Amino acid sequence: MVDFSLSDEERQIRDTVRSFVRKEVMPLEPEVLRNERAGAPALEPDVLRELRGKARKAGFWGVNTPEEYGGMDLGALMSAIVVMETGRTFVPFSFGGSADNILYGGNEEQKRRYLLPTIEGERRSCFAITEPGAGSDARNIRTRAVRDGGDWVINGEKTFITGGNEADFVMVFAVTDPEKGADGGVTCFLVDRDMGWKSEPIPTMGQWGPASLVFDDVRVPGSNVLGEVGGGFALAMRWIGQGRFLIPARAIGSAERMLQMAVDHAKLRHSMGHPIAEYQAIQWQIADSQVEIESAKWLTLYAAWRVQQGMDARHASSIAKLHGAVMANQVVDRVLQIHGGMGYTKELPIERWYRELRLLRIFEGTDEIQRRTIARNLIKGHARLGGIAE
């Protein structure tokens, strides 16, 4: 009934990405650890540009980008598989040539000024909806944008913005009509940094370096409204929902890499005269990890398949995101345990993964929000039990 095999072309893409990651990206891991532990950026911009240049020469540019913009347009399923492969390393690398999905909804002038330079790597964007009092509750944002002639004046603060310290423009969401609420009262603006917004780094326990963005009477021309006035919340949900399945996809790659480390270590490490791989306590941890990784993989691929088929993937993506985030944290904890004291040291990268993967249960929808969404969909009849691909 269902063919789970990859086509020859899909297998070739996967193997090429895997080989590139192994030969070009993984060797940078010691350098990344040294840099991060010295308080420096994980990779210098020139190194990242060189990596992406090598990938482009190999034909990998704009994995999700439509062909009309020079991309590969591989589709959601292959995008998930590619992210699984890049997730096998903690080097902060991703293939170039992509842009936020909502930027494609801009007018021709906006595409010229923002979309095309972002695809080419000449500009960097960030997405700003989260606020101090509106994390999971995105409908509760308070940042305001008020008309002043042909311009808008924005005031407010955004927090935990990925890429906010490096971006030269932001897609910021602000309330433009408080009476209408989120549906009809929120607008998205394209705001260049030189228009006046400022960013401050937020220290975290992992290597994720979010920012706090401050808008203090930032004046934005009316031509910088992305989409329609009042249509911002729909754009925000499109941005969040379209790529949510990629979060567990990356976690799967990381978990598989770490589990292999645990298997290799268990066969080499001896205790009481035997490799620890012979002890049931270790075998069960390895087996449970494999089962959880595989289940997360198929949940993620199913969500990606729904996206690719143009079906509503929100429920499936919430399930994949919840399970994948929890899975990754359980696997890294077991892998650290199998390595014992060495796993807890900074000589191995496990502790770094431990801190990094903890974020998955918080950002882009906490575990609690995903559970709420899944339960609500079932209770209200938006999702049904017992179906296949419905």
Secondary structure as GFF3:
##gff-version 3
##sequence-region A 1 390
A	DSSP	alpha_helix	8	20	.	.	.	ID=ss1
A	DSSP	pi_helix	21	25	.	.	.	ID=ss2
A	DSSP	three_ten_helix	26	28	.	.	.	ID=ss3
A	DSSP	alpha_helix	29	37	.	.	.	ID=ss4
A	DSSP	alpha_helix	45	57	.	.	.	ID=ss5
A	DSSP	three_ten_helix	67	69	.	.	.	ID=ss6
A	DSSP	alpha_helix	76	86	.	.	.	ID=ss7
A	DSSP	three_ten_helix	101	105	.	.	.	ID=ss8
A	DSSP	alpha_helix	108	110	.	.	.	ID=ss9
A	DSSP	pi_helix	111	115	.	.	.	ID=ss10
A	DSSP	alpha_helix	116	119	.	.	.	ID=ss11
A	DSSP	beta_strand	125	128	.	.	.	ID=ss12
A	DSSP	three_ten_helix	138	140	.	.	.	ID=ss13
A	DSSP	beta_strand	144	148	.	.	.	ID=ss14
A	DSSP	beta_strand	151	161	.	.	.	ID=ss15
A	DSSP	beta_strand	169	175	.	.	.	ID=ss16
A	DSSP	three_ten_helix	178	180	.	.	.	ID=ss17
A	DSSP	alpha_helix	182	185	.	.	.	ID=ss18
A	DSSP	beta_strand	186	192	.	.	.	ID=ss19
A	DSSP	three_ten_helix	193	195	.	.	.	ID=ss20
A	DSSP	beta_strand	198	201	.	.	.	ID=ss21
A	DSSP	beta_strand	211	221	.	.	.	ID=ss22
A	DSSP	three_ten_helix	222	224	.	.	.	ID=ss23
A	DSSP	beta_strand	225	226	.	.	.	ID=ss24
A	DSSP	alpha_helix	232	242	.	.	.	ID=ss25
A	DSSP	alpha_helix	246	268	.	.	.	ID=ss26
A	DSSP	beta_strand	270	271	.	.	.	ID=ss27
A	DSSP	beta_strand	274	275	.	.	.	ID=ss28
A	DSSP	three_ten_helix	276	278	.	.	.	ID=ss29
A	DSSP	alpha_helix	280	308	.	.	.	ID=ss30
A	DSSP	alpha_helix	314	339	.	.	.	ID=ss31
A	DSSP	alpha_helix	341	344	.	.	.	ID=ss32
A	DSSP	alpha_helix	350	358	.	.	.	ID=ss33
A	DSSP	three_ten_helix	359	361	.	.	.	ID=ss34
A	DSSP	alpha_helix	367	379	.	.	.	ID=ss35
###
